[in-house]
Amino acid sequence: MRLAVRELTCRRGARELFRGLAFTVEAGRALVVTGPNGAGKSSLLRLLAGLASPVAGSVRLEGAPEPDAYREQVHYLGHLDAHKLSLSAADNLAFWRDMLGGVDRGSALEVEEALDEVGLAGLGALPVAVLSAGQKRRLALARLLVAERPLWILDEPTTALDARAQALFASHARAHVEKGGLLVAATHAPLDLGPCESLEIGRHAARTASDAGGAPR
Ligand SMILES: Nc1ncnc2c1ncn2[C@@H]1O[C@H](COP(=O)(O)OP(=O)(O)OP(=O)(O)O)[C@@H](O)[C@H]1O
């Protein structure tokens, strides 16, 4: 399986952010997207997640078991955590498990296991409204664990996380890739994903590099 992006053009408002962008991400590989504020990283990720349509070009998951059900192959974590604040942490996660999970749960974790895994054990009954910013982000990351999906698209996944949670995230992300998953993450900070490709979105062009230094990993 591989993510194939061809001749992608993105426009927001009157501004063209990029044109003719092309790259692939193979199964078992990660791509880190970097670039200055406003360059178009989140816009690119929304295109990759199928949440927005490109002006031109295509995004395909080649070799996927169900190529027509692209959105069902994708875990997307945006800037916002997308929690229902009045519901408990456990109820939020149960919702996402049911929403995102398939019939075959594979090795996906149960809600309590996932809460434990992200360091929220004992907090499952609390309404999300009272969780700290980092706890809310940890809960968002727990969504990746309660449903198995091959393509993870993550927008600044470590925002608000302390060093321990960042390391925890990195170990789950590496494990996902090592077992053949695909991962695309936009970030301003190193993610410690191990060997990965990088894509720099600039003001005028996008530049790709494989396992090159110079960009956060
Ligand atoms: N709905 C919209 N209408 C018009 N312009 C938009 C819209 N959404 C985003 N933009 C503009 O598109 C550009 C790219 O935004 P985007 O969020 O993709 O950048 P980014 O690289 O993720 O930035 P950051 O590092 O700050 O998160 C910005 O100039 C932004 O103002």
Boltz pocket constraint, residues with backbone or C-beta under 6 A from the ligand:
constraints:
  - pocket:
      binder: B
      contacts: [[A, 12], [A, 13], [A, 14], [A, 17], [A, 35], [A, 36], [A, 37], [A, 38], [A, 39], [A, 40], [A, 41], [A, 42], [A, 43], [A, 44]]
      max_distance: 6.0
